[in-house]
Amino acid sequence: MPLYEVSLSRTFVIKVEAKSARDAARLSEFFLGCADDSNERERKEYQFEFREIELVDNDVMEVNQVEN
């Protein structure tokens, strides 16, 4: 099968309980990554396989306190 390289951009909005906005931002950047959520049956059914997933951009855009 041919191999394709796909550039994909996603934005997440995460609610985090933390000691400060700075901690919330830093911990979100550090602990949230990327993963292949497909299972073996889906890969066979749709005939695909992720060979490599590389996180290339991971920047906090905004932090707002929503509760006290």
Secondary structure, DSSP 8 states (H G I E B T S, - for coil): ------------------SSHHHHHHHHHHH--------HHHHHHHT---------------------
